[in-house]
Amino acid sequence: MRKYIIWPDAGGASNPVLYSVDMGSSVEPSIWNCGTEPDPPLALRVCAVIVTYHPGAKKLENMPKVLAQVQGLVVVDNGSNPDELDPLRVASQTLGFQLIENGENLGIAEALNQGVRWANSQGYPWVILFDQDSSITDGFVRQMFAAW
């Protein structure tokens, strides 16, 4: 089994070193920049889960910012009306994320659990959880892995 460990100080803040460790073998350092590598190692694939409830158009503006930092996104809607769902459906097709439509408000905990189950079924080892009021800063996911 292969594990991946980020060591942010070894390569400098903008170029952390990712150690690929095979159980029973020596550590092989390789350079990998979390923010720019198009295909991160499987162990660092992240799926974002966003729960919505009657989102306005302004709430959709955060989704491309999230997608720029993760490899997958699932939006779980908790009982929005058809006029509110239509922009989510269009965004799902345009931006390429999974949309789960609950016909009623099942609560944020259940909606987050649905998103995590979907991410798990798609093989994502990491998830990051948001509600529709959350925002993400540039480099957030990279910084979280660097701190970890």
C-alpha positions as CSV (number, residue, x, y, z in Angstrom):
1,M,0.0,0.0,0.0
2,R,1.3,3.5,-0.9
3,K,0.9,6.5,1.4
4,Y,1.5,10.2,0.5
5,I,2.9,12.7,3.0
6,I,3.3,16.4,2.3
7,W,6.3,18.1,3.8
8,P,5.7,21.8,3.1
9,D,9.0,23.2,4.4
10,A,11.3,20.9,2.5
11,G,10.6,22.4,-0.9
12,G,9.6,25.9,0.1
13,A,6.2,27.4,0.6
14,S,5.4,27.4,-3.1
15,N,6.8,24.0,-3.9
16,P,6.2,21.4,-1.1
17,V,7.8,18.0,-1.3
18,L,5.5,15.1,-1.4
19,Y,7.0,11.9,0.0
20,S,5.6,8.7,-1.6
21,V,6.0,5.9,1.0
22,D,5.6,2.2,0.2
23,M,5.1,0.1,3.3
24,G,8.4,-1.6,4.0
25,S,10.5,0.5,1.6
26,S,12.5,3.7,1.9
27,V,11.0,7.1,1.4
28,E,11.3,8.4,-2.1
29,P,10.9,12.2,-2.3
30,S,9.3,13.7,-5.3
31,I,8.3,17.3,-6.0
32,W,4.6,18.0,-6.4
33,N,2.9,21.4,-6.1
34,C,-0.5,20.9,-4.7
35,G,-1.9,24.0,-6.4
36,T,-0.9,23.3,-10.0
37,E,-0.5,19.6,-10.7
38,P,-3.4,18.6,-13.0
39,D,-3.5,15.0,-11.7
40,P,-2.7,14.8,-8.0
41,P,-1.9,11.4,-6.5
42,L,-5.0,9.4,-5.8
43,A,-4.4,9.9,-2.0
44,L,-4.9,13.7,-2.4
45,R,-8.0,13.7,-4.6
46,V,-10.6,15.9,-2.9
47,C,-14.3,16.1,-3.4
48,A,-16.2,19.2,-2.1
49,V,-19.8,18.8,-0.8
50,I,-22.0,21.9,-0.8
51,V,-25.5,21.8,0.7
52,T,-28.0,24.3,-0.6
53,Y,-31.4,25.4,0.6
54,H,-33.3,27.9,-1.5
55,P,-30.1,29.4,-2.9
56,G,-30.1,32.7,-4.7
57,A,-28.1,33.3,-7.8
58,K,-25.4,35.0,-5.8
59,K,-24.8,31.6,-4.0
60,L,-23.8,29.9,-7.2
61,E,-20.8,32.3,-7.7
62,N,-18.7,30.3,-5.2
63,M,-19.0,27.0,-7.1
64,P,-16.4,27.7,-9.8
65,K,-14.0,28.9,-7.0
66,V,-14.5,25.6,-5.2
67,L,-14.1,23.5,-8.4
68,A,-10.8,25.2,-9.2
69,Q,-9.3,23.6,-6.0
70,V,-10.9,20.2,-5.9
71,Q,-11.2,17.2,-8.3
72,G,-14.9,16.7,-7.7
73,L,-18.0,18.5,-6.4
74,V,-21.4,17.3,-5.3
75,V,-24.1,19.8,-4.5
76,V,-27.0,18.5,-2.3
77,D,-30.1,20.6,-2.5
78,N,-32.5,20.4,0.4
79,G,-36.0,21.0,-1.1
80,S,-35.6,24.2,-3.2
81,N,-38.5,25.1,-5.5
82,P,-38.2,24.6,-9.3
83,D,-37.3,28.2,-10.0
84,E,-34.3,27.8,-7.6
85,L,-33.4,24.4,-8.9
86,D,-33.2,25.4,-12.6
87,P,-30.0,27.5,-12.2
88,L,-28.4,24.6,-10.1
89,R,-29.3,22.2,-12.9
90,V,-27.7,24.4,-15.5
91,A,-24.6,25.0,-13.4
92,S,-24.3,21.3,-12.8
93,Q,-24.3,20.6,-16.6
94,T,-22.1,23.6,-17.4
95,L,-19.5,23.2,-14.7
96,G,-19.6,19.4,-14.5
97,F,-20.6,18.6,-10.9
98,Q,-23.0,16.1,-9.4
99,L,-26.4,17.5,-8.2
100,I,-28.5,15.5,-5.7
101,E,-32.0,16.9,-5.4
102,N,-33.9,16.2,-2.2
103,G,-37.5,16.9,-2.6
104,E,-37.7,18.2,0.9
105,N,-35.4,19.6,3.6
106,L,-33.8,16.6,5.2
107,G,-31.5,18.8,7.3
108,I,-27.9,19.8,6.8
109,A,-26.5,16.7,8.5
110,E,-28.3,14.3,6.3
111,A,-27.5,16.3,3.2
112,L,-23.8,16.4,4.1
113,N,-23.9,12.6,4.7
114,Q,-25.5,12.1,1.3
115,G,-22.6,14.1,-0.3
116,V,-20.0,12.2,1.6
117,R,-21.6,8.9,0.6
118,W,-21.6,10.0,-3.0
119,A,-17.9,11.1,-2.8
120,N,-17.0,7.8,-1.2
121,S,-18.8,5.8,-3.9
122,Q,-16.7,7.7,-6.5
123,G,-13.4,6.8,-4.8
124,Y,-12.5,10.2,-3.2
125,P,-10.4,9.7,-0.1
126,W,-10.9,13.3,1.0
127,V,-14.0,15.5,1.3
128,I,-14.4,19.1,2.2
129,L,-17.8,20.3,3.5
130,F,-19.5,23.6,2.8
131,D,-23.0,25.0,3.1
132,Q,-24.2,27.6,0.6
133,D,-23.0,30.5,2.8
134,S,-19.4,29.2,2.9
135,S,-16.8,30.8,0.7
136,I,-13.4,29.6,-0.2
137,T,-10.1,31.6,-0.5
138,D,-7.5,31.0,-3.2
139,G,-5.2,28.2,-2.2
140,F,-7.3,27.0,0.7
141,V,-7.2,23.3,-0.1
142,R,-3.4,23.4,-0.8
143,Q,-2.9,25.3,2.5
144,M,-5.0,22.7,4.4
145,F,-2.8,19.8,3.1
146,A,0.3,21.8,3.8
147,A,-0.8,22.3,7.4
148,W,-1.8,18.6,7.7
